[in-house]
C-alpha cells in the first residue's frame, strides 16, 4: 500500500470513531434525531461536538508532545507525566488562582505553562549531570522529581482548600466539556502545527548535544523552544480537561516502531494514534457504566499500563 | 592544514593534555596512537569544539576555532565520536540527510538529496537506505556513520576509534573504503587507532601521544621502531617489514 492509502484509511477510521462519539452518551442519539428534534441538535452543538473535538485535540497534542519530549531528553521513556510537568503546571495554576485570580483563564494558563517550563528546565539540567546506564532510570528519577513538585502543590491545595481543583487538573475527564469551555484547546492545536513545521529541527535534538553541535545546530536554543512548546501545550490540556497520563509515553513508542525517530514522519502518526485511542477510551468510558461515566484518564491508564508492562516485559530499552 | 598551538587541558585539577606545537598537513591520513588515557579523545574533542579550549589555539586553514561561528565550522570539520548515543531509529538515508544540516538548516533541497544519493552509492549503502540504524549490524552501522560524516561535506574529518568492535573483515573494509574516499573526495582525516598495524598500513603520518604529550610524529616507516613502541606502550615488540610496510608483532 502507498503511504497515501494508509492515510486515507487512518482518516476514515478516525471519522467513523468521531461519528460514534457524537452519537453515544447519556442520551443515545440517532442520525435522524439530529434533524427531527431541535433538542438533540442542541445537545450536539453544545456538548457532543465540543467534547469530540476536545478529545481529538488533546489526544493528538499529547501524542506530539510525548514524541517531542523523547527527542529532547534523548530517552524513549520521557513524556510530561514522567518528567513531573503536570505537577509543575498545577503548582503554577494553583498559585495564580489563589494570588492572581484577576488574570483570567488565558493568564492563568500562561503562568501555569511558565511553572511547567521551569520544572522542565530543572529536569533537563539535572539530566545533563547524570549518566544513565539504562534509559529506564529516567522515569524513576522523574517519579521522585514529580513527587517533590506534587508534595508542594498538594500542600498548597490543602492549605487553600483547592484539593478538588487539583484532582481535576491531574485527572483528565471530558464529561464537563461543553461549548465555551474547550476553545482554549485550539491553542494547543496551533502548537501542534508549529511543532510539525519545525519537525526537522527538533529531530536534530534526538542526535544528542555533541553530534548536533558539530552539525552547527543551535542546540541549547532549540531545547528551550521545544520545552516551551511542551510546557504550553501541556498547560492548555491540564487547565481545560486535565492531564491524560502516559498517553505521550505509549503512543509515540508504538509509532516509532514503524516510523522511527524522524519527527517529520512520526509526528502525524503520533497525532492520529493519540487522537483515535483517546477517543476510543472516552467512548468506552461513556458506555461502561452507562448512563454514568468513567473518566477518560482512567480508561486510558488501563490501556497505557498494559502497553507499558509489555514494553518492560520485552526488555528492549532502545525501542518498544 | 591544522595548526595546534599551546593547547593544554585540565580536568579536575589534573593536566591531561599539553600540546605546544603540532602542525598536520592537509590531504593526508593522520593516525593518533597511544595508550589508554593518553589524551587522544580529549585532543579530538577539543579539535571538534566539543570541549571548550582552556588555553592556546587550534586553526584549520587559518580559521581559528574559537573565533569562527559554529555554522562555518560545521562545514569545515566533522567528527565521528566513539560513542554516539542518539535516538537511533533513523533510516540510513535520513541520517545522511541530517548530516547536511549545515547547508539546509532543516529544509533539505535537491542538492542535499543529490549528495546523499552519491554517498549512499559510494559507501555501498543503497540496499540499506530505508533500514533503521538499530536494525543494522555493527559493521554496517559504522559504515553508515562514516558516510554521514562524509555527507557533511567538510574538508577535515575526525574519527575516534572507528574500528572499535569491528571484526577483521569489517575493520579492513572500513579502512580500505576510507583510504579510497580520502583520495576521491579530497579529505584530511585525523583518526584515533588502537591497532598500530592499521596505523602503519593506512596512515601517512603517525602522531603518538602519551600522558597528554606528543612523544613522536612522522611517517610510519620512520617512526615505528621497537624502541619507540616500547617508550609509548611499555611493551617489547618485534618490527618486521612486509611489502614495504612495517608491522609490529606484539603477542
Interface residues (C-beta under 8 A of the other chain):
Chain A: X70 X71 X74 X76 X198 X200 X201 X203 X204 X206 X207 X208 X210 X211 X213 X214 X215 X216 X217 X218 X256 X260 X261 X262 X318 X319
Chain B: X48 X49 X50 X70 X71 X73 X74 X75 X77 X78 X79 X81 X84 X85 X86 X87 X88 X89 X90 X91 X94 X98 X99 X101 X102 X105 X106 X107 X108 X132 X134 X152
